[in-house]
């Protein structure tokens, strides 16, 4: 089995690719749990009103069955509930924005290997779909996503265009995200929701809007919250998208050839490769850091990992 994740791991660090070939972390970062929950809910639910609830429930289920991988300390239940509230909103927004039912892209044969897709498919549109959750946007990140194996590899395998939707969740501090997906300003009397500072003068004194967390105010419907984000212009600031069209015949054959050769390289790794310490934490943290930085030689079997399959 080969995937965009395995190819990316191999290119970042051969040791990471070696471990990723056979092992999976028992715990996942909250962002990855949120992404998986979004994909699951967008594929499983037909009606728009069910998407948000399904996404939030999937986050809590994954937190309970898989577990959170966090560097920060904090109440894990509260952190899970926080990301469930975010998934509720993002899932509802994504269904409205994409406007078509989604399904899981079917695995494809690539030479003697099988490609396991990391994206979704919109059969009615004839396109692939990715949802990318980030801390913040940048031109460099957008360019990197457009040229990653998660995009180019999938487009080459399926010979199909892709729409990529990027969602900025905001900075992560203390296990929580800080953006309009999770925080708002609430009027103390009329309970109106806003995201830009509002101060009203009433009877000679200032009435200050109260900062609130989304998960603590479920009485505010997701529709009201999303509409307020749109009216204040923050929804446009936190979401963007781009499309990647099908590759030319030459570029597609080149990409497929590289995929097959790299898949062979991963399969043929017999001995533990040297570490690439510069890739341990950037551009994304390696899930096998605990092995490489252990005070003595250990294997994934001795830590929080499980065998693939």
Secondary structure, DSSP 4 states (H G I P E B T S, - for coil): -B-HHHHHHHHH-HHHHHHHHHEEESSB-HHHHHHHHHHHHHHH--SHHHHHHHHHHHHHHHHHHT-B--SS-S-HHHHHHHHHHHHHHHHHHHHHHH-S--EEPPPEEETTEEE---SEEETTTTEEEEEEEESS--HHHHHHHHHSIIIIIHHHHHT--EEEEEEE--EEETTEEESTTTEEEE-TTT--EESS--EEEETTEEEEPEEEEGGG-TTS-HHHHHHHHHHTTHHHHHEEEEEEPPPPHHHHHHHHHHHHHHHHHHHH--SPPPP-GGGSSSSS--TTHHHHTSSS---GGGTTEEE--
